[in-house]
Amino acid sequence: MITLLKNHPLKELNSFGVDEQADSIICFDKKEDLNSIFAEGNEPEKWYVLGGGNNILFTQRFAGTLIKPTGKAINIKVQFEDYIIIEAEAGVEWDDLVEWSVEHNLWGMENLSLIPGSVGAAPVQNIGAYGAEAKDVIERVHYFSTKDRKHHTIGNAECRFAYRDSIFKQELRGNAIITSVEFRLSKSSQPNLGYGDLQREVESRGGATLKNIREAVCAIRSSKLPDTKVLGNAGSFFKNPIVGKEVGERLKSEYENMPLYPVSESKCKLAAGWLIDQAGLKGYRTGNVGVHERQALVLVNYGGATGGEVIALSDYVRSQVKEKFGIAIDPEVNIL
Ligand SMILES: Cc1cc2nc3c(=O)[nH]c(=O)nc-3n(C[C@H](O)[C@H](O)[C@H](O)COP(=O)(O)OP(=O)(O)OC[C@H]3O[C@@H](n4cnc5c(N)ncnc54)[C@H](O)[C@@H]3O)c2cc1C
């Protein structure tokens, strides 16, 4: 079914809670609907895909059409001895899918519990948390191309997943609408507890069962991240910068406590939250916006903020980090 909403408020449709409007929103629940939405001569002139709006900052009225997938089916496609392939439509809530996998005793998604958003958005920035990434479980992605008006399927390798990146943020940006994603989940126990406090939290719950891991991840996340219903935000506003090994080592010799993660032979990753904190900005507030007091990577809307105010704060944070460390930090959030 296709539903058209005209002059629609966006406040409830973005986790920052920014009060903008869109000229129109088209919701669809069947992938075939896209063939009529984008029928030649009839297609929207300017469009953008809106999932749950948890990684989008609206800075002005959206003068175009937001395309919103709403299909919520989850199906088992193939069963093998050790693993199973499932397919979920783009409109499924990511965390509902993780819960479904845990209930069905399937391993692979549990560390990604409670990441807000839709299944359709998960491949776009290759969502990740607690030592796991969506790319570890994605088998294939199905999408509609607005270029040739055809439905396509690409495998994991073709998605060119990287840290918060994929082909959907590169070559296919602006002409692919993901309609469903297939995942490969394991039937045998594969706990991945190497990250942060996870091991301790899981042990305190009695050991590495799927249910305990999911509960531990949910508990840690809820204690660290502000609830978007209370304080508007988009999770990590900035990506962790990846720098050359020599830059990382030079900074490490200056700042002994600085977290530094190897990425490859020649590159390493810095923690943007640590840099912002050390620049003295954790808890910084100006007008309706601020840097969260417990998690410096998160910019928050204290109520009534405009997208422009968030951008001004982001620019200030970036300039302070650049001045202190000589490091550029880039937004992870999609700015419209
Ligand atoms: C409190 C909080 C915590 C977070 N924690 C994490 C975390 O731990 N790890 C992490 O990786 N992210 C995290 N995020 C970011 C966010 O959860 C992810 O980016 C998520 O994938 C966004 O899903 P969404 O449906 O809300 O996408 P949206 O915000 O609606 O869209 C995000 C981008 O994906 C595109 N898109 C969405 N759906 C589709 C589709 N079907 N086809 C093509 N393009 C599409 C949009 O056009 C946009 O460019 C967090 C956000 C919040 C608010």
The ligand as an SDF file (V2000), in Angstrom:
LIG
                    3D

 53 58  0  0  0  0  0  0  0  0999 V2000
   20.5390    6.8820   20.8170 C   0  0  0  0  0  0  0  0  0  0  0  0
   21.1900    6.4280   19.5400 C   0  0  0  0  0  0  0  0  0  0  0  0
   22.1770    5.4570   19.5880 C   0  0  0  0  0  0  0  0  0  0  0  0
   22.8040    5.0200   18.4120 C   0  0  0  0  0  0  0  0  0  0  0  0
   23.7600    4.0580   18.4960 N   0  0  0  0  0  0  0  0  0  0  0  0
   24.3610    3.6060   17.3680 C   0  0  0  0  0  0  0  0  0  0  0  0
   25.3490    2.5660   17.4340 C   0  0  0  0  0  0  0  0  0  0  0  0
   25.6570    2.0500   18.5020 O   0  0  0  0  0  0  0  0  0  0  0  0
   25.9140    2.1540   16.2750 N   0  0  0  0  0  0  0  0  0  0  0  0
   25.5760    2.6900   15.0640 C   0  0  0  0  0  0  0  0  0  0  0  0
   26.1300    2.2650   14.0480 O   0  0  0  0  0  0  0  0  0  0  0  0
   24.6350    3.6710   14.9690 N   0  0  0  0  0  0  0  0  0  0  0  0
   24.0240    4.1290   16.0880 C   0  0  0  0  0  0  0  0  0  0  0  0
   23.0870    5.1220   16.0110 N   0  0  0  0  0  0  0  0  0  0  0  0
   22.7120    5.6570   14.6750 C   0  0  0  0  0  0  0  0  0  0  0  0
   21.4570    4.9820   14.1020 C   0  0  0  0  0  0  0  0  0  0  0  0
   20.8740    4.1320   15.0210 O   0  0  0  0  0  0  0  0  0  0  0  0
   21.8010    4.1870   12.8420 C   0  0  0  0  0  0  0  0  0  0  0  0
   22.4050    5.0230   11.8820 O   0  0  0  0  0  0  0  0  0  0  0  0
   20.5550    3.5550   12.2140 C   0  0  0  0  0  0  0  0  0  0  0  0
   20.9280    2.6840   11.1890 O   0  0  0  0  0  0  0  0  0  0  0  0
   19.5940    4.6000   11.6980 C   0  0  0  0  0  0  0  0  0  0  0  0
   18.4350    3.9420   11.2590 O   0  0  0  0  0  0  0  0  0  0  0  0
   17.1800    4.7720   10.7820 P   0  0  0  0  0  0  0  0  0  0  0  0
   16.1730    3.8030   10.2430 O   0  0  0  0  0  0  0  0  0  0  0  0
   16.7250    5.6580   11.8510 O   0  0  0  0  0  0  0  0  0  0  0  0
   17.8120    5.5830    9.5610 O   0  0  0  0  0  0  0  0  0  0  0  0
   17.5990    7.1070    9.1660 P   0  0  0  0  0  0  0  0  0  0  0  0
   18.1760    7.9820   10.2190 O   0  0  0  0  0  0  0  0  0  0  0  0
   16.2070    7.3690    8.7670 O   0  0  0  0  0  0  0  0  0  0  0  0
   18.5180    7.1680    7.8630 O   0  0  0  0  0  0  0  0  0  0  0  0
   19.9210    7.0930    7.9540 C   0  0  0  0  0  0  0  0  0  0  0  0
   20.5110    7.0840    6.5440 C   0  0  0  0  0  0  0  0  0  0  0  0
   20.1870    5.8560    5.9120 O   0  0  0  0  0  0  0  0  0  0  0  0
   19.4250    6.1060    4.7260 C   0  0  0  0  0  0  0  0  0  0  0  0
   18.4050    5.0680    4.6610 N   0  0  0  0  0  0  0  0  0  0  0  0
   17.5250    4.7160    5.6360 C   0  0  0  0  0  0  0  0  0  0  0  0
   16.7590    3.6970    5.2160 N   0  0  0  0  0  0  0  0  0  0  0  0
   17.1600    3.3920    3.9570 C   0  0  0  0  0  0  0  0  0  0  0  0
   16.7330    2.4650    2.9740 C   0  0  0  0  0  0  0  0  0  0  0  0
   15.7330    1.6000    3.1830 N   0  0  0  0  0  0  0  0  0  0  0  0
   17.3620    2.4620    1.7650 N   0  0  0  0  0  0  0  0  0  0  0  0
   18.3880    3.3240    1.5040 C   0  0  0  0  0  0  0  0  0  0  0  0
   18.8210    4.2460    2.3930 N   0  0  0  0  0  0  0  0  0  0  0  0
   18.2060    4.2690    3.6120 C   0  0  0  0  0  0  0  0  0  0  0  0
   18.8300    7.4840    4.9040 C   0  0  0  0  0  0  0  0  0  0  0  0
   18.5240    8.0780    3.6480 O   0  0  0  0  0  0  0  0  0  0  0  0
   19.9580    8.1820    5.6480 C   0  0  0  0  0  0  0  0  0  0  0  0
   20.9560    8.5760    4.7390 O   0  0  0  0  0  0  0  0  0  0  0  0
   22.4270    5.5760   17.1680 C   0  0  0  0  0  0  0  0  0  0  0  0
   21.4050    6.5460   17.1200 C   0  0  0  0  0  0  0  0  0  0  0  0
   20.7940    6.9620   18.2890 C   0  0  0  0  0  0  0  0  0  0  0  0
   19.7000    7.9870   18.2300 C   0  0  0  0  0  0  0  0  0  0  0  0
  1  2  1  0
  2  3  1  0
  2 52  2  0
  3  4  2  0
  4  5  1  0
  4 50  1  0
  5  6  2  0
  6  7  1  0
  6 13  1  0
  7  8  2  0
  7  9  1  0
  9 10  1  0
 10 11  2  0
 10 12  1  0
 12 13  2  0
 13 14  1  0
 14 15  1  0
 14 50  1  0
 15 16  1  0
 16 17  1  0
 16 18  1  0
 18 19  1  0
 18 20  1  0
 20 21  1  0
 20 22  1  0
 22 23  1  0
 23 24  1  0
 24 25  2  0
 24 26  1  0
 24 27  1  0
 27 28  1  0
 28 29  2  0
 28 30  1  0
 28 31  1  0
 31 32  1  0
 32 33  1  0
 33 34  1  0
 33 48  1  0
 34 35  1  0
 35 36  1  0
 35 46  1  0
 36 37  1  0
 36 45  1  0
 37 38  2  0
 38 39  1  0
 39 40  1  0
 39 45  2  0
 40 41  1  0
 40 42  2  0
 42 43  1  0
 43 44  2  0
 44 45  1  0
 46 47  1  0
 46 48  1  0
 48 49  1  0
 50 51  2  0
 51 52  1  0
 52 53  1  0
M  END
$$$$
